[in-house]
Amino acid sequence: MKGYVVTGTDTDVGKTVFAAGLAQAMGASYWKPVQAGLDGGSDSQRVARLAPAATILPEAHVLRTPCSPHEAARIDGVTIGSLDLPDHASPIVVEGAGGALVPYAEGLLAADLFARWNLPAVIVARTALGTISHTLMTIEVLRARGIAIAGVAFVGAAEPVAETAITRIGKVPHLGRLPWLDPLDAETLAQAFADFIRTDLLT
């Protein structure tokens, strides 16, 4: 196993925090191919704080504009290329931008990249109204491209009806649920991962 792609059902669902926890648990390399927007720092900087055991690989592109990578690149005057996986010591955790159909360039969607990289995907889903449909659609998008799905990890307050529906209908493993953490730091994240995430299914 070379690693995982961490994608989400939307933006701001907790992908970066989950990716940090996973990279820490695996002692993995972390890579965010394209960083769009730098308010509050980059996702790589955040992961470095939350996952001190992870190796942070440099982004292929760091864009100033906080929006979809294809539009941020246009505004910033940058051409996004093929985004091949960097050389790395296995394993690797790759964090996608937004959801599975986010465009990185004309004719290049996130899910297309995931299929090319041939890494299994972990879907991070918030436990909020609408999560059943959003998560099942993400599962369909990935499967349509032949991408293996390692499972779904939830973030937020417990929603057993939604969590059960997603894993049953989508026929995917339930990897656990991270509660909102306050404070959120390397220690609390590592403990929450140990307590609530099925790392035995991933590491």
C-alpha contacts under 8 A as a table, 3 or more apart, distances in Angstrom:
res1	aa1	res2	aa2	distance
1	M	91	P	7.15
2	K	90	S	5.47
2	K	91	P	4.79
2	K	92	I	6.32
2	K	119	L	7.14
3	G	90	S	6.97
3	G	91	P	4.66
3	G	92	I	4.52
3	G	93	V	5.63
3	G	94	V	7.96
3	G	119	L	6.36
3	G	120	P	7.38
4	Y	92	I	6.45
4	Y	93	V	5.07
4	Y	94	V	6.28
4	Y	119	L	5.41
4	Y	120	P	5.27
4	Y	121	A	5.58
4	Y	122	V	6.78
5	V	93	V	5.90
5	V	94	V	4.68
5	V	95	E	5.89
5	V	96	G	7.01
5	V	114	F	7.02
5	V	119	L	6.17
5	V	120	P	6.22
5	V	121	A	4.65
5	V	122	V	6.16
6	V	15	K	6.67
6	V	19	A	6.42
6	V	93	V	7.04
6	V	94	V	6.00
6	V	95	E	4.84
6	V	96	G	6.17
6	V	121	A	5.81
6	V	122	V	4.92
6	V	123	I	6.13
6	V	124	V	7.08
7	T	15	K	6.66
7	T	95	E	6.32
7	T	96	G	5.32
7	T	97	A	7.32
7	T	98	G	7.12
7	T	99	G	6.07
7	T	100	A	6.36
7	T	121	A	6.87
7	T	122	V	6.24
7	T	123	I	5.13
7	T	124	V	6.15
8	G	11	T	7.00
8	G	13	V	6.67
8	G	15	K	6.27
8	G	96	G	7.91
8	G	98	G	6.24
8	G	99	G	4.90
8	G	100	A	6.82
8	G	123	I	5.18
8	G	124	V	4.59
8	G	125	A	5.95
8	G	138	T	7.92
9	T	13	V	7.23
9	T	98	G	7.41
9	T	99	G	5.12
9	T	100	A	7.25
9	T	123	I	7.12
9	T	124	V	6.60
9	T	125	A	5.59
9	T	126	R	7.75
9	T	131	T	7.73
9	T	134	H	5.74
9	T	135	T	5.68
9	T	138	T	6.34
10	D	13	V	6.19
10	D	98	G	5.21
10	D	99	G	4.73
10	D	125	A	7.92
11	T	97	A	7.44
11	T	98	G	4.28
11	T	99	G	6.47
12	D	15	K	7.11
12	D	98	G	7.49
13	V	124	V	6.89
13	V	125	A	6.18
13	V	126	R	5.34
13	V	155	V	7.11
14	G	17	V	5.45
14	G	18	F	6.17
14	G	124	V	6.95
14	G	125	A	7.80
14	G	126	R	7.39
14	G	155	V	6.44
15	K	18	F	5.14
15	K	19	A	5.87
15	K	95	E	7.22
15	K	124	V	5.95
16	T	19	A	5.00
16	T	20	A	6.05
16	T	43	D	6.56
16	T	46	R	7.93
16	T	47	V	7.02
16	T	95	E	7.08
17	V	20	A	5.09
17	V	21	G	6.25
17	V	47	V	7.26
17	V	50	L	7.72
17	V	189	L	7.99
18	F	21	G	5.06
18	F	22	L	6.11
18	F	124	V	7.61
19	A	22	L	5.05
19	A	23	A	6.00
19	A	30	Y	7.85
19	A	47	V	7.72
19	A	93	V	6.76
19	A	94	V	7.77
19	A	95	E	6.65
20	A	23	A	5.15
20	A	24	Q	6.08
20	A	30	Y	7.80
20	A	47	V	5.02
20	A	48	A	7.86
20	A	50	L	6.05
20	A	51	A	5.42
20	A	54	A	7.97
21	G	24	Q	5.16
21	G	25	A	6.11
21	G	50	L	7.33
21	G	51	A	6.49
21	G	189	L	6.21
21	G	190	A	6.21
21	G	193	F	6.35
22	L	25	A	5.06
22	L	26	M	6.08
22	L	28	A	7.96
22	L	93	V	7.50
22	L	193	F	7.88
23	A	26	M	5.19
23	A	27	G	5.65
23	A	28	A	4.74
23	A	29	S	6.56
23	A	30	Y	6.36
23	A	51	A	6.71
23	A	53	A	7.71
23	A	54	A	5.63
23	A	92	I	7.55
23	A	93	V	6.08
24	Q	27	G	5.09
24	Q	28	A	6.63
24	Q	51	A	4.82
24	Q	52	P	6.90
24	Q	53	A	5.39
24	Q	54	A	5.45
24	Q	190	A	7.42
25	A	28	A	7.77
25	A	190	A	7.40
25	A	193	F	7.84
25	A	199	T	7.66
25	A	203	T	7.77
26	M	91	P	7.49
26	M	203	T	6.05
27	G	53	A	5.56
27	G	54	A	5.36
27	G	55	T	7.81
27	G	91	P	7.84
28	A	53	A	7.65
28	A	54	A	5.25
28	A	55	T	6.41
28	A	89	A	7.95
28	A	90	S	6.93
28	A	91	P	5.14
28	A	92	I	5.21
28	A	93	V	6.50
29	S	54	A	5.43
29	S	55	T	4.40
29	S	56	I	5.80
29	S	57	L	6.64
29	S	88	H	6.99
29	S	89	A	7.14
29	S	90	S	7.40
29	S	91	P	6.44
29	S	92	I	4.64
29	S	93	V	6.07
30	Y	44	S	7.72
30	Y	47	V	7.97
30	Y	54	A	6.54
30	Y	55	T	6.06
30	Y	56	I	5.03
30	Y	57	L	5.93
30	Y	92	I	5.88
30	Y	93	V	4.87
30	Y	94	V	5.90
30	Y	95	E	7.67
31	W	44	S	7.43
31	W	56	I	6.43
31	W	57	L	5.21
31	W	58	P	6.84
31	W	59	E	6.56
31	W	92	I	7.44
31	W	93	V	6.35
31	W	94	V	4.84
31	W	95	E	6.36
32	K	35	Q	6.64
32	K	43	D	7.39
32	K	44	S	6.75
32	K	57	L	7.85
32	K	58	P	7.70
32	K	59	E	5.61
32	K	60	A	7.92
32	K	94	V	5.92
32	K	95	E	5.13
32	K	96	G	6.60
32	K	97	A	7.99
33	P	59	E	4.94
33	P	60	A	5.19
33	P	61	H	6.65
33	P	83	L	6.88
33	P	94	V	7.61
33	P	95	E	7.49
33	P	96	G	7.30
34	V	59	E	5.89
34	V	60	A	5.97
34	V	61	H	4.88
34	V	62	V	5.94
34	V	63	L	7.43
34	V	69	P	6.89
34	V	97	A	7.38
35	Q	38	L	7.65
35	Q	42	S	6.75
35	Q	43	D	7.27
35	Q	59	E	6.94
35	Q	61	H	6.33
35	Q	62	V	4.77
35	Q	63	L	5.87
35	Q	69	P	7.71
35	Q	97	A	7.88
36	A	62	V	6.24
36	A	63	L	4.67
36	A	64	R	6.02
36	A	65	T	5.77
36	A	66	P	5.01
36	A	67	C	6.20
36	A	68	S	7.13
36	A	69	P	5.93
36	A	72	A	6.37
37	G	42	S	7.52
37	G	62	V	7.80
37	G	63	L	5.92
37	G	64	R	4.72
37	G	65	T	4.82
37	G	66	P	3.76
37	G	67	C	7.01
38	L	41	G	4.90
38	L	42	S	5.43
38	L	63	L	7.70
38	L	64	R	6.04
38	L	65	T	7.77
38	L	66	P	7.23
39	D	42	S	7.60
41	G	45	Q	6.49
41	G	46	R	7.30
42	S	45	Q	5.23
42	S	46	R	6.46
43	D	46	R	4.98
43	D	47	V	6.13
44	S	47	V	5.08
44	S	48	A	6.12
44	S	56	I	6.67
44	S	58	P	7.98
45	Q	48	A	5.05
45	Q	49	R	6.52
46	R	49	R	5.27
46	R	50	L	6.31
47	V	50	L	4.96
47	V	51	A	5.57
47	V	56	I	7.91
48	A	51	A	5.37
48	A	52	P	5.79
48	A	54	A	7.08
48	A	55	T	7.96
48	A	56	I	6.68
49	R	52	P	6.21
49	R	185	D	7.43
49	R	186	A	6.65
50	L	185	D	5.63
50	L	186	A	4.15
50	L	187	E	7.91
50	L	189	L	7.20
51	A	54	A	5.50
51	A	186	A	5.94
52	P	186	A	7.36
57	L	86	P	7.98
59	E	62	V	6.46
60	A	83	L	6.99
61	H	80	I	7.47
63	L	66	P	7.73
63	L	69	P	7.94
63	L	72	A	6.36
63	L	73	A	6.59
63	L	76	D	6.69
64	R	72	A	7.27
64	R	76	D	6.98
65	T	72	A	5.04
65	T	73	A	7.94
65	T	75	I	7.20
65	T	76	D	7.04
66	P	72	A	6.68
67	C	71	E	6.62
67	C	72	A	5.67
68	S	71	E	5.44
68	S	72	A	5.96
68	S	97	A	7.91
68	S	102	V	6.84
68	S	103	P	6.84
68	S	104	Y	7.32
69	P	72	A	4.98
69	P	73	A	5.90
69	P	97	A	7.69
69	P	102	V	7.79
69	P	103	P	6.56
69	P	104	Y	4.94
69	P	105	A	7.26
70	H	73	A	5.24
70	H	74	R	6.34
70	H	80	I	7.77
70	H	103	P	5.72
70	H	104	Y	4.54
70	H	105	A	4.62
70	H	106	E	7.12
71	E	74	R	4.98
71	E	75	I	6.17
72	A	75	I	5.17
72	A	76	D	6.02
73	A	76	D	5.08
73	A	77	G	5.83
73	A	78	V	4.78
73	A	79	T	6.37
73	A	80	I	6.98
74	R	77	G	5.11
74	R	78	V	6.16
74	R	79	T	7.50
75	I	78	V	7.80
80	I	83	L	7.52
80	I	104	Y	7.14
80	I	105	A	6.34
83	L	113	L	7.79
84	D	117	W	7.52
85	L	117	W	6.80
88	H	91	P	7.68
88	H	92	I	7.16
89	A	92	I	7.46
96	G	99	G	7.43
96	G	100	A	7.78
96	G	110	A	6.86
97	A	102	V	6.85
97	A	110	A	7.51
98	G	102	V	6.24
99	G	102	V	5.65
99	G	110	A	7.57
99	G	138	T	7.77
100	A	109	L	7.45
100	A	110	A	5.30
100	A	111	A	5.17
100	A	138	T	6.42
100	A	141	V	7.23
100	A	142	L	7.46
101	L	109	L	5.39
101	L	110	A	5.44
101	L	111	A	6.00
101	L	141	V	7.92
102	V	109	L	5.55
102	V	110	A	5.41
103	P	106	E	7.09
103	P	107	G	7.51
103	P	108	L	5.80
103	P	109	L	4.28
103	P	110	A	6.12
104	Y	108	L	5.64
104	Y	109	L	5.76
104	Y	110	A	6.62
105	A	108	L	5.05
105	A	109	L	7.18
108	L	112	D	6.31
108	L	113	L	7.32
109	L	112	D	5.22
109	L	113	L	6.68
110	A	113	L	5.23
110	A	114	F	6.38
111	A	114	F	4.90
111	A	115	A	6.21
111	A	141	V	7.44
111	A	142	L	6.42
111	A	145	R	7.41
112	D	115	A	5.23
112	D	116	R	6.35
112	D	145	R	7.43
113	L	116	R	5.06
113	L	117	W	6.17
114	F	117	W	5.18
114	F	118	N	6.29
114	F	119	L	6.61
114	F	121	A	7.81
114	F	147	I	7.14
115	A	118	N	5.20
115	A	119	L	7.34
115	A	145	R	6.27
115	A	146	G	6.83
115	A	147	I	5.68
118	N	147	I	7.06
119	L	147	I	7.42
119	L	148	A	7.36
120	P	147	I	6.25
120	P	148	A	4.67
120	P	149	I	5.43
120	P	150	A	5.83
121	A	147	I	7.07
121	A	148	A	6.24
121	A	149	I	4.82
121	A	150	A	5.64
121	A	151	G	7.40
122	V	149	I	6.15
122	V	150	A	5.43
122	V	151	G	5.41
122	V	152	V	5.84
122	V	153	A	7.11
123	I	135	T	7.76
123	I	138	T	7.86
123	I	149	I	7.69
123	I	151	G	6.46
123	I	152	V	4.74
123	I	153	A	6.19
124	V	152	V	5.90
124	V	153	A	4.93
124	V	154	F	5.75
124	V	155	V	7.18
125	A	131	T	6.73
125	A	135	T	6.55
125	A	152	V	7.02
125	A	153	A	6.28
125	A	154	F	4.87
125	A	155	V	6.21
126	R	131	T	6.49
126	R	154	F	5.58
126	R	155	V	4.85
126	R	156	G	6.03
127	T	131	T	6.27
127	T	154	F	6.27
127	T	155	V	6.03
127	T	156	G	5.40
127	T	157	A	6.35
127	T	158	A	6.88
127	T	159	E	6.03
127	T	162	A	7.54
127	T	163	E	7.78
128	A	131	T	5.72
128	A	156	G	7.87
128	A	159	E	7.86
129	L	132	I	7.87
130	G	133	S	5.80
130	G	134	H	6.28
131	T	134	H	5.07
131	T	135	T	5.74
131	T	162	A	7.22
132	I	135	T	5.40
132	I	136	L	6.09
132	I	162	A	5.90
132	I	163	E	7.76
132	I	165	A	7.07
132	I	166	I	5.76
133	S	136	L	5.24
133	S	137	M	6.04
134	H	137	M	5.27
134	H	138	T	6.27
135	T	138	T	5.02
135	T	139	I	6.27
135	T	166	I	7.00
136	L	139	I	4.99
136	L	140	E	6.27
136	L	166	I	6.48
136	L	169	I	7.82
136	L	170	G	6.04
137	M	140	E	5.02
137	M	141	V	6.18
138	T	141	V	5.08
138	T	142	L	6.28
139	I	142	L	5.32
139	I	143	R	6.13
139	I	149	I	7.66
139	I	170	G	6.79
140	E	143	R	5.19
140	E	144	A	5.99
141	V	144	A	5.28
141	V	145	R	6.84
142	L	145	R	5.41
142	L	146	G	6.54
142	L	147	I	5.25
142	L	148	A	7.55
142	L	149	I	7.60
143	R	146	G	4.88
143	R	147	I	5.39
143	R	148	A	6.99
143	R	149	I	7.80
144	A	147	I	7.58
149	I	172	V	7.12
150	A	172	V	7.38
150	A	173	P	6.96
150	A	202	L	7.46
151	G	172	V	5.24
151	G	173	P	4.51
151	G	174	H	5.85
151	G	175	L	5.89
152	V	167	T	7.57
152	V	172	V	6.85
152	V	173	P	6.35
152	V	174	H	5.41
152	V	175	L	5.64
152	V	176	G	7.71
153	A	174	H	6.42
153	A	175	L	4.95
153	A	176	G	5.39
153	A	177	R	5.75
153	A	178	L	7.69
153	A	197	I	7.72
154	F	163	E	7.79
154	F	175	L	7.76
154	F	176	G	6.32
154	F	177	R	4.39
154	F	178	L	6.22
155	V	177	R	5.42
155	V	178	L	4.76
155	V	179	P	5.82
155	V	180	W	7.01
156	G	177	R	7.15
156	G	178	L	6.27
156	G	179	P	4.75
156	G	180	W	5.48
157	A	179	P	5.93
157	A	180	W	7.42
158	A	177	R	7.51
158	A	179	P	7.93
159	E	162	A	5.61
159	E	163	E	6.07
160	P	163	E	5.00
160	P	164	T	5.82
161	V	164	T	5.33
161	V	165	A	6.13
162	A	165	A	5.10
162	A	166	I	6.13
163	E	166	I	5.33
163	E	167	T	6.34
163	E	174	H	7.77
164	T	167	T	5.38
164	T	168	R	5.92
165	A	168	R	5.18
165	A	169	I	5.78
165	A	170	G	7.87
166	I	169	I	5.45
166	I	170	G	5.47
166	I	171	K	7.73
166	I	172	V	7.84
167	T	170	G	5.21
167	T	171	K	5.35
167	T	172	V	5.01
167	T	173	P	6.17
167	T	174	H	6.11
168	R	171	K	5.12
168	R	172	V	7.11
175	L	197	I	5.74
175	L	198	R	5.06
175	L	199	T	7.66
175	L	201	L	7.42
176	G	196	F	5.60
176	G	197	I	4.53
176	G	198	R	5.91
177	R	196	F	5.94
177	R	197	I	6.34
178	L	192	A	6.68
178	L	193	F	7.21
178	L	196	F	6.26
178	L	197	I	7.12
179	P	192	A	7.86
181	L	184	L	5.10
181	L	188	T	7.20
181	L	189	L	7.50
183	P	188	T	7.19
184	L	188	T	5.99
184	L	189	L	6.47
185	D	188	T	5.46
185	D	189	L	6.00
186	A	189	L	5.31
186	A	190	A	6.06
187	E	190	A	5.28
187	E	191	Q	6.24
188	T	191	Q	5.14
188	T	192	A	6.07
189	L	192	A	5.06
189	L	193	F	6.05
190	A	193	F	5.14
190	A	194	A	6.24
191	Q	194	A	5.09
191	Q	195	D	6.11
192	A	195	D	4.97
192	A	196	F	5.75
192	A	197	I	7.49
193	F	196	F	5.44
193	F	197	I	5.01
193	F	199	T	7.73
194	A	197	I	6.20
194	A	198	R	7.98
194	A	199	T	7.53
198	R	201	L	5.70
198	R	202	L	7.22
199	T	202	L	5.01
199	T	203	T	5.75
200	D	203	T	5.74
